[in-house]
C-alpha cells in the first residue's frame, strides 16, 4: 500500500494536535495550499515537504518514508528510525 505524502502530513499534524491554520502560519504556506496537499490534489516539492516537516518538528526522512509504503518492512524501519530520533544520547 502506498500513502500520499499529504495523508502522512495530515496524520502527523492531527496527532500533534496542530491546526491547519497554525501549520500555515508556521510554514508561510496558505491554508488552501495545505488543504490541497493533504487532500492529494497537489504534490509538494521537496522544499515544501522540508518546510512542513520542520514546522511539525518531525524528521523529513521519516515523513517521506511513511509516505512510501505501509508494508511490514517499512513499518519496522519506521519504528527503528522513530526510536533513534527519540532516543536520548
C-alpha positions in Angstrom: 0.0 0.0 0.0 1.3 3.4 -0.9 0.4 6.6 1.1 0.3 10.1 -0.3 2.7 12.5 1.4 -0.3 14.7 2.1 -2.1 11.9 4.0 1.0 11.4 6.1 1.3 15.2 6.8 -2.3 15.4 7.8 -1.9 12.3 10.1 1.2 13.8 11.8 -0.4 17.2 12.1 -3.5 15.7 13.7 -1.5 13.5 16.1 0.4 16.6 17.2 -2.8 18.5 17.6 -1.7 21.3 15.2 -4.5 23.0 13.3 -4.0 23.6 9.6 -4.2 27.3 10.3 -1.3 27.1 12.7 0.7 25.0 10.3 0.0 27.6 7.6 1.4 30.3 9.9 4.5 28.3 10.8 5.3 27.4 7.1 4.1 30.6 5.4 2.0 28.3 3.1 -1.6 29.2 2.6 -4.3 27.1 4.2 -5.7 26.4 0.7 -2.4 25.0 -0.4 -2.1 22.9 2.7 -5.7 21.6 2.1 -4.7 20.7 -1.5 -1.6 18.8 -0.3 -3.5 16.9 2.4 -6.3 16.0 0.1 -3.9 14.8 -2.6 -4.8 17.4 -5.1 -1.3 18.9 -5.1 2.1 17.2 -4.7 4.6 19.3 -2.8 8.2 19.7 -3.9 11.0 18.7 -1.5 11.5 22.2 -0.2 7.8 22.4 0.8 8.0 19.0 2.4 11.1 20.0 4.4 9.4 23.3 5.5 6.3 21.3 6.7 8.4 18.7 8.5 10.4 21.4 10.3 7.2 23.1 11.4 5.8 19.8 12.6 9.1 19.0 14.4 9.2 15.7 12.6 12.2 14.3 10.6 11.8 14.8 6.9 13.3 11.4 6.2 10.7 9.7 8.4 7.9 11.7 6.9 8.9 10.7 3.4 9.5 7.1 4.4 6.0 6.8 5.8 4.6 8.1 2.5 6.3 5.3 0.5 4.9 2.1 1.8 2.7 0.7 4.5 4.1 -2.8 4.3 5.6 -4.6 7.2 9.3 -3.9 6.3 8.7 -0.2 6.1 6.9 -0.3 9.4 9.9 -2.0 11.0 12.3 0.6 9.6 10.0 3.4 10.6 10.0 2.0 14.2 13.8 1.9 14.2 14.1 5.5 12.9 11.5 6.7 15.4 13.4 5.0 18.2 16.6 6.6 17.1 15.1 10.0 16.7 13.5 10.0 20.2 16.5 8.3 22.0 18.4 10.3 24.5 22.0 10.5 23.7 
